[in-house]
Amino acid sequence: MRQITLLLLFLLTGAGLMAQQGKLTGNVYDQSSGKAISEAIVVVGSSQTVSDANGYFEITALNYGDISLTVVAVGFEKYEATVKIASKQNYVKAELISRVAADNERKGVSEVNISELEGEDENKGQSVSGLLHSSGDIFTSTSSYTLGAMYFRMRGYDSENFSVYMNGVNVNDAENGRASWSEWGGLNDATRNKEVNNMISSSRFGFGGLGGATNIITRASKQRKQTKFTYSLSDKTYTNRAMFTYSTGLMDNNWAFTISGSRRWGEGGYVKGVFYDAWAYFLSAERKINNHHSIGITVYGSPTRRGQQAGATQEAYDLMGDNYYNPNWGMQDGEVRNAKVKNFHEPMLIFSHYWEMDAKTKLTTSLGYSFGYNGGTALNWYKANDPRPDYYRYLPSYQLDPNVTNQVTDAWKNNSLTSQVDWNGMYQDNYEANKMGSQAVYIIEDRRNDQKTLSFSVLLNKELASNVKFDGGFEFRKYIGHHFKTIDDLLGGNYWLDIDQFAERDLTAIGDTIKKQNDVNNPNRKVREGDTYGYDYEIYSNTGQLWGQVDVTGDKIDYYFAGSLNATTFWRQGNMKNGRYLNNSYGESTKYDFINGGGKFGITYKLNGRNFIIANTSGLTRAPSVYNSFISPRTRDEVSSKLENERIWTGDINYILRTPYIKARVTLYQTMFWNQNDVSSFYHDDLKTFVNYEMTGINKVHQGLEFGAEFKATSTISVNAVAAIGNFRYTSNPTATITYDNGSQPSKTQTVYINTFRVNGTPQTAGSVGLNYRHPKYWFFNANLNYFGNNYPDFNPERRTTAALTGLLPGDPRINPIIAQTKFDDGFTVDASIGKSWQINKININLNFSITNLLDNTELATGGYEQLRYDYTDFNTNKFPAKIFYGLGRTYFLNMGIRF
Amino acid sequence: MKTFRTKLIGLFMLVALVGLTSCIKDEFEQPPIIVPHFTMGANDTLINIVDLKASYPGSLDSIGEDWVIKGYVVANDESGNFYKKIEIQDSTAGIEISIDRTNLYVDLRVGQLIYIKLKGLYLGDYNGLVQIGYIYNGAIGRIPDIMIDNHIFEDGFPIAPPAPKVVTIPTLNSIDISKLVKLENVSFAEVGQSFATTTATTNRTIKDEAGNSLILRTSNFANFASALMPSGKGNLVGILSKFGSDWQFYIRDLTDIQNWQVDNSTYLLKEDFATGLGVMSAVSVLGDQVWGQSNFGGVNFAKITGYIGGVNNPNEDWLISPAMNFNQYTEEKLSFQSAMKYGTAGDGTFKVMYSTNYSGTGDPNTATWTDINATLSAGNFVFTQSGEIDLSAVNGTNVYIAFRYFCGTANVPTWEVASIAVKAKHVK
């Protein structure tokens, strides 16, 4: 009886309800230097605090049991652990790894990769910089760094789905939505400080895209005080890189400065002809006016010149015995000269005002201005033979007589004038043209897209309660993109005549001098180096966004919801009156307006300190990109027949496990796109003229599974495994409209049968298994075995129409090769890296050597495209086979750094 | 601040060092222009084109000897009229070379001296036209692109091409086939039509002053194909060719039409009497017989005679033109044909006159008529050209031309008039 009474008393006193509680204290350290980290944000369960000057923190009233601990500090990787509260006093030591060290371990791989990927028509593949995703989640970081080396993209998303901000200013391109981060290439240290939110999640600085949002923090007072030199050697694209960064941090006089500069150069990269010649500069200054206000300025730019690689057909690669054969270059005067050179410099100025109204309210105002030039050169020719060595008629496969085929094969293998560009030949031809008083036959032109962008944003972060945060803001951007081309090099010629040679050939009756003009107001201009010719127009785009988010943290459940409202206007201003489009090429076009909105919601259910379930969903509409709206902006302002918003819905469900030994995540996701447009232009072999090809009503689904796990086997060894299984497909048969660029015929419409086709641009199945060894004496070793599969080249929509099969009866064996989708072969690679860092007094030295694709797999295709030319006469898909890009073979990266 | 400055100077020096040692080539200078030069090999024999053609056995023949020919390019594909071929000639003859490459003109300009190593190439003919090429399906075809640089060699830069040889249509000779020749004082028969239709290579006709004709052949892909063939006459430069037994002529472009006097006249009056008297009016002053239309031997004409049913009737009959405004034109020229029988040349039974004050209807004798001197038929119904009669001195807004028939009871000839034309030029 008494025992029962005691039990009842025990129960009544609520001691059972009031579970035992304890206090957690701890210290936060820099793992490599052992120094204490102050102002680190420590989150334990649902409580939060900040570490003091000694790195010390304490949190009270924690229930017994396992609880999650997260520590976040500027310049350091997020630290996550599970802590057991088992007594009144509990202690934990949080050792944070600096971002620098973490990135050193992961090499400079992805940033080197990205360099050659920007905005090319060649569809080589876009990758998202590994540096944009270092959030500690093993799946994300492995996808970005390791798998990203072979152009893997998470969930198959284009880079337009990732929002990138530079200190509060959105820097995604106004015309195609992509974040062109080569604008700050070479400034790794200065741009290392980031807030990264992956996929649909709570984001405190912007609504974000499907793939998430990244804000690169350039605020000088937030940069770690350091002086740093880095020198790197590589054989990928550039061979040498020198970087320095000097940050003062916030000084006693209330100023803070960061200066950074870099030089990347080299001609001996992996692919011949891909030279690199780049500088970069960065300056950030901040003045703390008082405890509430600070103002800052950031200026950076990355003037870059680099040679480009062209994809070639497998036939060309086999002839040269080299999957990295680059037809873009040829010898001139004993030097390698590349016909396609990218040359850009787009500096950015950002003015920022930081206002801490009170401990719970922050208002950040940013004004950004970006300008500069962005060009790419290419060969052009008039009434002459195609100077590109791998033009299909110059290949053995085009020849009919086997004797001739042999001779052509021999020439390819032995005569570099056959397989590479013949510069001297072009100069000789122009010399003879000069003597006849004629225009140059061959030239190099520079196709430019010079933009000016003015951005303005206001961001409010407010703590409504200890566990409720409100974030919201307004962004406005005004963009003018000037598109035109100039003569870059007359190759010894005297002048070039500004007319359209296809119009001259096809349309002009004797006496008609108008149709062939590119600029009717200035007909038959003789242009010389530096002159604009061919086309000249501007794209104006104004966008505004209003967004807001509420984020609630609870004991068991966290959730957030956010909404955004967008307005977009764009139009074209033509500066040349095109002879084939007298009424709709010159002057201002109609202005196209779009209103869009979106919402997202996510919930985290914390089963306990070790197990979490997270679900996120978002629905939004999006304005069509300018790039896919104007069918042929170089000649006229005609727009797509269906200029409507895209619709998107996405959702994912995640299970996360965190124990002291295992951190793992499993995710299932699905994203659906409706009503997208796609525009391209190419030379149509059947119609024998340039056409504009527009597809509307494109629907897609991207669904799949993501798995990532990190297992701490011992105190020094950890094993990780990552798998991505994706199913990215088209789910509609879009309508295609073919328009003759010279206006000689009315347009034609057809259905493109691509329903269930796989989306191109990334291996849809990928995985990696890795081993990490970290010795307490600060040296480390990594090895990864990676798998890439289910990668498809971009397809030719024309081949999947009834027009392409005209003349073939059902059952004809030639039909299947024409319409079926081809897949690249799957493959494996192995990466390894080793490194050591030393601490001598206050100086930190680190040395890091990594090899990508150790086993030299040169047969792994990473991207490519079926040619848009198609053989309507003989239905031979081998006449215009796909152009393929292969992942580089074995390459190395040696990095040496000093920091103090 | 001192450490800051020190660091800054250190940085600057580092940057300068890096900058100086890290140059990447930026500008490419024009490479030296190489004057092409051909050197005969030890075994090569230079032969004349006429001898090469003479060696042709009549059917596809592969050339095994180390022969080399040289010649100047006289025609290429620049205008599009010659497709994948060039014509070259030396001092002895010309020959066509069939080459499987487009835009040959860029390297092989007119006036370019080239040497051709013939060993390994083929001689063939296309319906009699001998040419150099390569074997294709057992017949003469084009030299494959990959072989061109092993056989065709430029020597020097293009110079003024050889002057075209003057030839005449009746005396065309095989020695001149595939050579640059010139025809003088020729005209086109299909004035006002295009050089070629839009769909196929087209044959037109060149005519010389004696009326001999020669086929002018133009490709529908030539850049002048849709130009209209001009009236008038002048000189034509081009390549002589032969297809079977037909001579053919190809011009290279419109600049081959030289010293052309375009005939930009208009006809104020053109009457061929296809239907009745056409625009002419007949006025009978005396006698029942009137001017009427007739034809004989495919020729239409207007005819008058006072003789009918064995009776000689006195007659005065006028055949009058419509009014013509000579003041709007200059260089008016009258021409016609006349035929006569049963009369005597110069007997005055037939006169050609003009008036500037005829009313247009009624008795012409009320107006003033001036005689026009013309060559008339001498008899025997032989149609005689009047020649071009210059009426440029005549002025007036209503000018009438008339043919007057006047006979008594003796000397009653029959007169016929055909192809009346008054040509003039617009006053600018």
Chai-1 contact restraints between the chains, C-beta under 6 A:
chainA,res_idxA,chainB,res_idxB,connection_type,confidence,min_distance_angstrom,max_distance_angstrom,comment,restraint_id
A,A242,B,V18,contact,1.0,0.0,6.0,A-B,restraint_1
A,F244,B,L11,contact,1.0,0.0,6.0,A-B,restraint_2
A,R263,B,V18,contact,1.0,0.0,6.0,A-B,restraint_3
A,R263,B,S22,contact,1.0,0.0,6.0,A-B,restraint_4
A,W265,B,S22,contact,1.0,0.0,6.0,A-B,restraint_5
A,W265,B,I24,contact,1.0,0.0,6.0,A-B,restraint_6
A,F275,B,I24,contact,1.0,0.0,6.0,A-B,restraint_7
A,D277,B,I24,contact,1.0,0.0,6.0,A-B,restraint_8
A,Q332,B,F28,contact,1.0,0.0,6.0,A-B,restraint_9
A,D333,B,P31,contact,1.0,0.0,6.0,A-B,restraint_10
A,E335,B,K25,contact,1.0,0.0,6.0,A-B,restraint_11
A,R337,B,F28,contact,1.0,0.0,6.0,A-B,restraint_12
A,A384,B,N103,contact,1.0,0.0,6.0,A-B,restraint_13
A,A384,B,V106,contact,1.0,0.0,6.0,A-B,restraint_14
A,N385,B,N103,contact,1.0,0.0,6.0,A-B,restraint_15
A,V404,B,P144,contact,1.0,0.0,6.0,A-B,restraint_16
A,Q407,B,I146,contact,1.0,0.0,6.0,A-B,restraint_17
A,V408,B,I146,contact,1.0,0.0,6.0,A-B,restraint_18
A,A411,B,I146,contact,1.0,0.0,6.0,A-B,restraint_19
A,N424,B,P31,contact,1.0,0.0,6.0,A-B,restraint_20
A,Y427,B,P31,contact,1.0,0.0,6.0,A-B,restraint_21
A,D429,B,V106,contact,1.0,0.0,6.0,A-B,restraint_22
A,Y431,B,I33,contact,1.0,0.0,6.0,A-B,restraint_23
A,V441,B,V106,contact,1.0,0.0,6.0,A-B,restraint_24
A,G492,B,Q30,contact,1.0,0.0,6.0,A-B,restraint_25
A,A509,B,S226,contact,1.0,0.0,6.0,A-B,restraint_26
A,I510,B,S226,contact,1.0,0.0,6.0,A-B,restraint_27
A,I510,B,A227,contact,1.0,0.0,6.0,A-B,restraint_28
